[in-house]
């Protein structure tokens, strides 16, 4: 298995040190496990991973990429089994499991080694949360930037589409650069200092500040990512102050950009999962041809 584009997603990782999640810093590992490993939270994250993120990647117009789903060995066994069953149905995805005493950098490094990403002269890593999604043209756009650039850089795509789970789903345009949904790092092998220092997109530090670490390149791609905002966001994400899209326009974007063929069913499922931690019956997934 080798690739030159690798996605990195953290799935309910509970490490000894909760870097990247300010709201959890003061909690012990046991307290964090009680929150993140609760049955309702795990059911919710597994369902969103299976029905939102992975299908959006399965629909990519450029299928030449891999995705590492990173978790920790303290993940409850029943959820670990269910996670493995979900991931194995998508041929681009694989699981990386690390011990809680390790750090995220080690998980990213294992993922890159397994994907043999550094065999290429240049490569890209991108980050995405387990409850978000990417445009069906995301990989194609990232590859175009990767092949054209003459230097290592961070890449952000704008705008995105926010789905705010309130009493009914509300949709907003997210124009702010450097969202954690789809933020990428392109590395050129000839720039060894960059590679040895940063390794992957997660080693660039807080996603809103990556421009302080590497040059930032922006791709204006209509609705590059889909970002779910709900009361279970560990990062404490909140909706922006910009206006709402009308429902019919939002549904058209869901169908055309994110390959969500039945937006009404998507909304119903999203609200039931966010509200109750519901789950659905597993099914075999075949990569959609576009």
N, C-alpha and C positions, 0 to 999 in steps of 0.2 A: 504494500500500500504506500503510495507516494502522491503528493499533491504540491501545488504551489500556493494554494489558498486554504487556510484552516480557520474554522470558527471555533470559539471557546465560549462555553456556557457553564456557569456555576449552577449546580442543582442542589439546593438545600444543604450547602456545605457548612458544617459547624466545626470550626478550627479552634485551637486553643486561644488564638489571638484573632478577634473579629475585625481585621483590617478592612477598610472600605465601607463599614457600616457604623457611622457615628452613633446611631440610636441604640446600638448593642454594646458599645465599648464598656459600659459600667456593669454589665451583667456577667455573671460567671458562666462557664461553659455549660454547667448543668441547667442554669436558668434559660440559656439560649436553646439548648436541646429541647426543653419543655415547650418552648414557643414554636420553633421551626419544625420539630419532629412530632408535633401534635397530629392526630389523625386527620383533622379537618384541613390543616395546612398542607400536609403531604398529599392528600387526595386532590386538593385544588391545584397544586403545582404540577402533579403528574398529569392531570387532565388538560391543563393549559399547554404544557409541553407537547402532549400528544396531539392536541386538536388545534393549536394555534401556531406555535413555533415550527415544529417539524413539518407540517404540511406546507407552510410557506417556503421552506427550503426545498422540499420535495418538488415544488413547482418551478424551480429556477430555470430560466431560459439557458443558462450556462451551467451544466451539471457537474463540472470538473472542480470539485472542492470536497473537503471533509469537515466534519463537526465533531469536536470532542466534548462530551457531556461529563463534566467533572463533579465528583461527589466524594464524600468521606466515608471511611470504613465503619463509622458509628451510625450510619443511616440504618434505621430499623430494617430487619431482614425482609419482612413482607413488602416493604416499599422498594427495597433494593431489587427484589425479584421482579416486581412489577415494572420497575424502571428498565431492567435488562430486557424484559419482554417487549416493551415499547420500542426501545432503541434498536433492537436487532431487526425490526421490520423496516428500517430505513437504511439502505445500503451505504449511505454517505456518513453515517454516524457510528461512533464507538464510545465506550465508557472508559474514563480514567478515574481510578479510585486511589485516594491517598489517606495516610493516617492523620488523625486530628492534630498531632503535634508538628506536622510539617506545615509549610506555608504555600500559598497559592502559586508562587513562582515555580515551585517544584512540580506541581500538577501541570502547569503550562509547559514546562520543559519536557515532561514525560509525553505529553500530547504531541508536541512538535517532533520529538524523536520517533514516536510510533508512526506518525504521518510522513516521516522522512522529508519534511518540508524543506530542510536546508540543503537538499540535493540540488535544488534549483539555483540559478544565479541571482534570482530575486524572488521574493515571496511576500505574502500578506497574511496577517492574522487579524481576525475581527472578533469583537465581543458582542454578545447578545444575551438578554435575560431570558429565563425559561418561560416567561409569560408574555413575550413580545413576538413580533414577526417582522419579516423583511419583504420588500418588494420582489416580485418574481424576476426583475432585472438587476437586482442588487449585485450578484456575483459578476455579471457581465460588465456592469459599470466599474466595479472595483478592479477587474482584470484590465480594462482599458486604461485606467489610471496607472496601474502597476507596470504595464508594458511601456507606457509613455514617459514615466518619470525618470529623471537623471540623478535622483538622490533619495535617500531614505526619508520618509515623511509620515505624518499622521494624516488620516483621511476621514473627513466627516461628510455625510450626505444630508441635504436638506431639501425640502421640508419633510416632516413626518406627520403622521396622523395619530392624534391622541384619542383614545376611547375611554371616556370617563364613566365608570360604573357607579351611577347614582340610582335613583328609582327606576330610570330607564337609561340605556346607553346614550351618552352625549358625545359629539365628535368635534374636535378642534384641530386646527392646523398648528403644528409645532415648528416654528421657524428658527428656534435657538440652535446654534451649531454645537457640535461635540456632545450630542446625546450619547448615553451609554449603549443605546440600541443601534448597532451597526458601526460603531466607531472602529476604525481599522488602523493598522500600522503596516507600512510597506518597508521591507528591509532589502537592501542590496548587499550581496555577499562581499563585495569589494570594500564595504565600509565596516570593517571588523569592530571598530570601537563602538559603533551604534549597536551592533548585534550583541556584543558581549555585555554591554551596559544594560540594555533594555530587553532584549530577547523577544518579547511579545507585547501586544497591545496592552495587556494588563500591567505590564511593568512601566508604563508611562505615567502612572500615578492617577490622581483624580481626573475623571474624563473631561471635565470642563476646563482643565488647566493644561492639556497636552501641548498646546502651542508654546508653552514655556520650555518644553523638553525637546521637541522636534518641530521642524517647519510643518505648517498645517496647510493641507490642500482641501478645497471644498468642491464637491460635486453637487450641482443643482439638478436633482432628479425628482420629478414630481412624486411626492409621497414615497420616500425611500424606505421608511420603516413605520411599523404600527406599534404603538406603545400603550399598553393597558395601564390605567390608573385606578386603583381601588384601595380599600382600607387595609388590605393585607400587605401592601408594599413595604418590605423591610427597610428600603432606602429612605422611606418617608417622602416619596415623590408626591407632588401635588400638581393639579392642573394649572395651566398658564392663565393669563388674564385676557387672551385674545378671544374673538368671538366664535360662536358655534357654526358648524356647517349644517345645512338642512339635511334631513334624513335621506332623501332620495339621492342627493349628491354623494353622501357618505356611502350609501349602499353601492352605487356605481363604482366608487373607488375600491371598495372591498372586493367586488367581483373582478374588475379589470386589472387592478394593481397587485392585490394580495391573493388572488385565486380562490377567494371565498365565494363559492358558487351560490350559496343560499344565505344571504346576510341576515335574514330574519331568524333562521335556525341558529346562526352564529350568535346573535344577540341573546336568544333564549338560553342557549347553552352557557354563554358567558355569565349571565346573571344568576343562573342556577348554581354554577360552580362557585362564583365569588360569594354568593349568599349562603350556600350550604356545604360546599366542599364535595359536590356530587361527582360521579364518575360515569364513564360510558363503557360499553362492551368493546373489547379490543377487536381489531380487524386487520387483515393483511393489507399493507400499503404498497401500491405499485407506483414507481416514479412517473409523474405526469409528463407526457411529451408535449412540447410547445414549439 
